[in-house]
Amino acid sequence: MEILRLIAALFIFRHHNDRSQHRNREACTEITKKCVQAAASEDDRSCSSLSPSPRSSSPVQVFARFSPLIGGPALLPIHAEIMILDRDNSSEIPGIANNGDGGCSVVHRIDFVPKDPKDLDTILKLITMQNVPGTVRHRKFASGSSFRNRDFLSSDEINVVPQKRIQRLLTTTSSVEKVSIVFPLGEIILNEDERFVDSVRSPRSIVELVDKKHGMELNLLRNNCYSFAFEILSCLKL
């Protein structure tokens, strides 16, 4: 039931984003025309009121990733996680310099897993549909620019990785060692008051959800990675 709810949410989100992106493009075109007209008449105040602040909103891309369970069969991608990609934000992150290679890309990976997934007692409880201690993970991977202050970045538990690692995370892969399936869900706009809660602009709604769910128990039937992924999409107002 949970996986069906998640799949339904993925389809609804993609359809919603196709329509939203079309409306956003039309709105941006109209705003640009009005600003050009205002600038021509040297009415700076009018243009400022018509155009959004450069920091008023910023787009991010959302993905659903399915991979093998921790300690489970490598060719069975049934674990669900949500990934949020924030590109070219080096100018907003202290200690990161844009060296002309496209800025900095940060991937937020959010999922829900058992606290001790390889423990025999945990496995026995899971297969008998009992509750086990769970862990909500919010992992951050950054790549693409020169990092001048690595101590600063490590303080926020940021993993500095090669760009190829970012590309692999966002791509469906299949090999004899591991299978992972990635679905791009589209692009959303987050207002600046919904982000900038840390040095890599984590969405505020995600951080609050992770804090709220800290210490909750996992159950394969009622409270699992699928239901949590659905909550993530919901709190992003998708």
N, C-alpha and C positions, 0 to 999 in steps of 0.2 A: 504494500500500500504506500509506504513512504517513497519508494523509488518511482512509483507511478505519479505521485504528487510532484516529485522533483522534475521528472521528464516533462510533465504538463507545464510546469513553471518555466522550463527552458524554452519550450516552443512559444509560450505566451510572451516571454521576454524578448525573444528574437523578433517576433511580429511587431511588438510595441516599439522596439528600437528602430526598425525600418521606417515606421511612420514618424517617430520623433525626430530622426535624423533629417528626414525630408522637410519637416516643419522648421527645424533649426536652421537649415540652409536657406530657406525662404526668408526667415526672420533676419538672419545675418545680412543677406543681400539688401533687404529693405533698410536696415539700420545703416549700412555702409553708404547707401545712396543719400540718406538724410544727412549724414555727417559731412559728406562731400559738399552738399548744398550749403550746409551751415558754415563750413570752413570758407567757402567762396565768398560768403557775405561777412566774413570776419566776426561771426557770432560764436565765439568760443564757448560761451556759457550754454547756448542752445545745443551745441554739439555734445557737450559733456552730459547734458541731461538725456540725450537720445542714445548715446553709446554706452554700453556697460563698461564698468571699470575693468582694466586688464586683469585684475585679481578677483573679479566677481565670481568667475566660474572657470572650470577647467575640465576637459574631457578625459576619461579613463576608459580602458577596455576591460571587459569582464569575460572570463573563460570558466568553463566547467571541465575538470580533469578527473578521469577515472584511471586508477592504477591498482596494482596488486595490494592486498592486505599486508601489513607488516608481519613478516614471518610466514605469509601464506604463499600459495602457488604463484610463481612469477608470471605465468601466462593467463592469469585470471584477474583482469582489471575491474574489480567490483568496489573498490574504495573511492568515495567521491570527495572532492575538495573544490573550493572556489578560488580562482586566481584573479587578481586585479593588477593590470599593467598600467603604470604611469610613466609615460615617455618624456624625454627631453626636459627634465625638471632640474637640471644642474644649477641654473641660475637662482633657484629657490632654496638650495640646500647649502648651508654653510660648510666650507671645507672642501667643496667639490668644484673643480675648474672645468669649464667646457673647452676642450682642446681641439674643437673642430670636427670631432668624430661622431657628431649627432647628439651630443649631450649625454645625460644619464637616464637609464631606464631602471625602474624599480618594480619588481614583482612581489605582490603580497599574496602569500599562500595561507589560506585559512581552512582548517579542518578539525574534526573531532575523532579522537582515537582512544583505545583503552590505555590506561596508565602503564600497565605492564603487559603489552600485547603478546610477548613470547613466554610468559609465565604459564606453567601447566595448569595451575588453579584458575587463572583467568580464562584460558581456553575452554576448560571444562564447564565453567559457569556460563560462558557465552553460548556454547552449543546446546546447553540445557535451558537457554533463554532466561538466565538469571542476570541481575544487575552486577556490573563491575565498575570500579573507579574509572573515570574518564579524564582525558586531558584535551583542552581546547588549544590548538596551536595556531599562532600567527607568526609565520616565518617570513623574513624580508630578504630578498636577494637583489643586489644592486650591481650594475655593470654599465660600461660605455664611456666613462670619463676618467680623468686623472683624479685620484683621491689624495688630496694633500694632507689630510688629517685623519689617518686610520684609527687613532685612539678615540677620536670624537665619534666615528661611525660605530666602533665596537661597543661603545657605551649604550647604543640603542639596539644592540643585538642584530646588527645588519651583516649579512653574509656578502662579502665582495667576491664576485665570481666573474669568470670570462663571459663575454657576450654569447659564446656558443652555448653556455649552460642556460642562459635565458632563452635562447632559441629552442633548445631541446625541451624545456619546460612547457613551451607554448605550442609544441608540435606533436602530433600523434606519431608514436614510434612503435615498431614491432621488431623483436629480435628473439633469439633463443633464450636470452637472459631475462627479458622483461618486455611487457606490453603495456602501453599507456595510450589512452584515447582522450583527445582534447577537442572540446566543442567551443568555438568562439560564439559568445552570446550577444556581442554588439558593444556599443559605446554608450556611456552615460555621462551626464554632466553633474559634477558635485560642486556646490557652492563652497566658497572658501571657508565659511564658518562651519562646514561639515568635515573639514580636513585640517592639516597643519597641527595635528596634536603631537607630532614628534618630528624628527629631522627629515624623515622621508615621506611626510605628508600622508600619514595613515588616515583613512576615512574615520571620522569621529564615531560614526554609527557602528563600525566594525570593532573599534577599540572598546566601546561601551558594551557591545554584545559579548566579546571575549571575557571582559571583567565580570559581567553578569553571570555567565555560564561556568565560571571557574569552580571546580570541585564537583560538578554534576556527574551523575552516574550514567553509564552507557548500557543500553539494552538493545539487542539485535532486532526486536520487534517494535519497540515504542520510541526509543531515543537513540538514534544511531547517526552515522555520517550523512545519510540522505536527509533526515529530518533537520539536521543542523545546517546542511547546505541550503535547504529551503528557507530556513530562518535568515541566513545571510542575504539571500536574494530579497527577502521580504524587508529586512531592515535597511537595505539600500533603496527601498521604495521602487523596486523593479516591477 
